[in-house]
Amino acid sequence: MFVRYKPCLSVVLTGRKVSGDDAATEQEWGPERFLITPVDLPLFARVTETGASGDFVSVNWQLDPTAVAEVAAQLPRTAALEAPDRLGTMTAEIADVVDRMLALLDAPDESPVLAPLLNRELVVRLLQSDQAGRLLGTAAHANADIVNAAITTLTRRLAEPWTLDGVAASVGASPTTLSRRFRELTGLTPMRYLKRLRLGEARRLLIADGDTAAQAGATVGYISASHFSRDYRAAYGRSPASDATDLRERMRAS
């Protein structure tokens, strides 16, 4: 399944899943890990294991860049190194805050008072984790107007024949500045990000709508069907038709 992760914290409560940018970066994870995405990122995910009752349960918390910046400013300054792994290691402190936040679902009268406090505590615990650098990226996102604008433009006008100069011009930035900010926040260049968007949407069309490879490729902006198939195979390790058939069968079996 192709999913778009807004700036958020993602935690698996029951079961396991695989997620990544493409076949080469897929990682399997469960309750022992967590994922922070500092900006709107296109990722691919599928459930690989369910709990004893056959359920897969995960939760996402939207991260407020302003709150992250405020909390970070009040904590002792430490060097937040770039996390070598996209997935963070769940700690007892983070798990405890998550449990208490979930408990508020059964306490609607207390939630308006306690939820903001727990949200700030969660940010504190995440800033003490191995993903502090990535979390601080959400604070940077608060000022990343050109990146946010470019992502919105590319998403809405996915099939247009974009060039780097064209994307930069659409948000009033130089190609160099836009590329640098994009890499800082997403780890990708604007054109690489666009390719991920196109392939992800094409994969959704193949699986959910039953489009042919030629139809899906054309819908997302590929002029050449062979070029689309080449990029698709490079990303997912197999042809569009084989990938769609396999994923539909997995979904029916799950």
C-alpha positions in Angstrom: 0.0 0.0 0.0 1.2 3.5 -0.8 0.8 5.9 2.1 1.6 9.5 2.7 3.0 10.3 6.1 2.4 13.8 7.2 4.8 15.2 9.9 4.0 12.6 12.5 5.1 9.9 14.9 4.0 6.4 13.9 3.8 3.5 16.4 2.8 -0.1 15.9 0.8 -1.5 18.8 0.0 -5.0 17.5 1.5 -6.9 14.6 4.4 -6.0 12.2 4.7 -4.0 9.0 7.2 -3.3 6.3 7.7 0.3 5.1 10.2 2.2 3.0 10.8 4.4 0.0 11.2 1.4 -2.3 12.3 -2.3 -2.3 15.9 -1.4 -1.4 14.9 0.6 1.7 12.1 -1.5 3.1 12.4 -2.4 6.8 10.2 -4.6 8.9 9.2 -3.3 12.3 6.7 -3.7 15.1 6.2 -2.4 18.7 9.9 -2.3 19.4 10.5 0.6 16.9 8.8 3.8 15.9 8.9 6.1 12.9 9.2 9.9 12.7 8.6 11.7 9.4 9.5 15.4 9.5 7.7 16.3 6.3 5.0 14.9 4.0 6.8 11.8 2.7 5.6 9.1 0.2 6.3 5.7 1.7 5.2 2.2 0.9 3.9 -0.1 3.6 2.3 -3.5 4.1 1.3 -5.6 7.0 3.5 -8.7 7.4 2.2 -10.1 10.7 -1.0 -9.7 12.8 -1.6 -10.2 16.5 -3.1 -13.4 18.1 -6.7 -12.1 17.2 -5.7 -11.4 13.6 -5.6 -7.7 14.1 -3.0 -5.1 13.1 -3.1 -1.9 15.1 -1.0 1.2 14.7 -1.4 4.8 15.6 -0.1 8.1 14.3 0.3 11.3 16.2 0.6 14.5 14.2 3.6 16.5 15.3 3.3 20.2 15.8 6.5 21.9 14.6 5.9 24.9 16.8 5.6 22.7 19.9 8.7 20.7 19.0 10.7 24.0 18.6 9.3 25.3 22.0 10.2 22.2 23.9 13.6 21.8 22.3 14.4 25.4 23.3 13.8 24.6 27.0 15.9 21.4 27.1 19.7 21.4 27.5 21.4 21.7 24.2 22.9 18.5 22.9 24.3 17.5 19.6 21.4 15.9 17.7 23.2 13.7 15.2 21.5 12.5 12.1 19.9 9.2 12.9 21.6 6.4 10.9 18.3 4.4 10.8 15.0 5.8 9.8 13.3 3.7 12.6 13.8 4.7 16.2 14.2 2.3 19.1 11.2 2.3 21.4 12.1 3.1 25.0 10.2 2.5 28.2 9.7 6.2 28.6 8.2 6.7 25.2 6.0 3.6 25.5 4.7 4.9 28.9 3.7 8.2 27.4 2.0 6.4 24.5 0.1 4.2 26.9 -1.2 7.2 28.9 -2.2 9.0 25.7 -4.2 6.1 24.5 -5.9 5.8 27.9 -7.3 9.3 27.4 -9.5 7.8 24.7 -11.6 6.4 27.6 -11.4 9.6 29.6 -13.0 12.3 27.3 -13.5 14.7 30.3 -9.8 14.6 31.2 -8.4 14.7 27.7 -8.7 18.4 27.1 -6.5 19.1 30.1 -4.1 16.1 30.0 -3.6 15.7 26.3 -1.6 18.9 25.7 0.7 18.0 28.7 1.2 14.5 27.4 2.0 15.8 23.9 4.8 17.9 25.3 6.1 15.0 27.4 6.1 12.8 24.3 8.2 15.4 22.5 10.6 15.5 25.4 11.0 11.7 25.4 11.5 11.7 21.6 14.1 14.4 21.8 16.0 12.1 24.3 15.8 9.3 21.8 18.0 8.2 18.9 15.6 10.1 16.5 16.1 13.5 18.1 17.7 14.9 14.9 14.8 13.7 12.8 12.3 15.2 15.2 14.1 18.5 15.1 13.5 18.4 11.4 9.8 18.9 12.1 10.7 22.2 13.8 12.7 23.1 10.7 9.6 22.2 8.7 7.7 25.1 10.3 9.9 27.5 8.3 10.3 25.3 5.3 7.7 27.2 3.2 9.3 26.5 -0.1 9.6 22.8 0.5 6.0 22.6 1.7 4.8 24.7 -1.3 6.8 22.5 -3.7 5.4 19.3 -2.3 1.8 20.7 -2.5 2.4 21.8 -6.1 3.9 18.5 -7.2 1.1 16.5 -5.5 -1.6 18.5 -7.2 0.0 18.6 -10.6 1.7 15.2 -10.6 1.4 14.4 -14.3 2.9 17.7 -15.6 6.3 17.5 -17.3 8.3 19.0 -14.5 12.0 20.0 -14.5 14.0 21.2 -11.5 14.0 24.7 -12.8 10.2 24.6 -13.3 9.6 23.3 -9.7 11.9 26.0 -8.3 10.2 28.7 -10.3 6.8 27.6 -9.1 7.7 28.4 -5.5 9.9 31.4 -6.2 13.2 29.8 -5.2 16.5 29.1 -7.0 17.1 25.4 -8.0 20.1 25.3 -5.7 18.2 26.5 -2.7 15.2 24.3 -3.3 17.4 21.2 -3.8 19.4 21.9 -0.6 16.2 22.4 1.5 14.6 19.3 0.0 17.6 17.2 0.9 17.7 18.6 4.4 14.1 17.7 5.1 13.3 14.6 3.0 16.7 13.2 2.1 15.7 13.4 -1.6 16.1 15.8 -4.4 12.9 17.4 -5.7 13.0 15.3 -8.9 13.7 12.1 -6.9 10.7 13.0 -4.6 8.6 13.5 -7.7 9.5 10.1 -9.0 8.6 8.5 -5.7 5.2 10.3 -5.8 4.5 9.1 -9.3 5.5 5.5 -8.7 3.5 5.4 -5.5 0.4 6.8 -7.1 0.8 4.4 -10.1 1.2 1.5 -7.7 -2.1 2.5 -6.1 -3.8 2.7 -9.4 -2.6 -0.7 -10.4 -3.7 -2.4 -7.2 -6.9 -0.5 -6.2 -8.2 0.6 -9.6 -7.0 -2.3 -11.7 -5.2 0.0 -14.3 -2.8 -1.5 -16.8 0.8 -0.5 -16.5 0.4 1.7 -19.6 -2.6 3.4 -18.1 -1.1 4.0 -14.7 2.2 5.3 -16.1 0.4 7.7 -18.4 -1.9 9.0 -15.6 1.1 10.0 -13.4 3.0 11.7 -16.1 5.2 9.0 -17.9 5.3 9.5 -21.6 7.0 6.2 -22.3 5.5 3.0 -21.0 8.9 1.3 -21.2 10.5 4.1 -19.1 7.7 3.7 -16.5 8.2 -0.1 -16.3 12.0 0.4 -16.0 11.6 2.8 -13.1 8.9 0.6 -11.5 11.1 -2.5 -11.6 14.0 -0.5 -10.2 11.9 0.7 -7.3 10.0 -2.6 -6.5 12.1 -5.3 -7.9 9.5 -6.6 -10.4 7.3 -5.6 -13.2 4.1 -3.5 -12.6 1.8 -6.4 -13.5 3.6 -9.0 -11.3 3.8 -6.6 -8.4 0.1 -5.7 -8.6 -1.0 -9.3 -8.9 1.1 -10.4 -5.9 0.0 -7.5 -3.7 -3.7 -8.0 -4.5 -3.3 -11.7 -3.6 -1.7 -10.8 -0.3 -4.4 -8.3 0.5 -7.1 -10.9 -0.2 -5.3 -13.4 2.0 -4.8 -11.1 4.9 
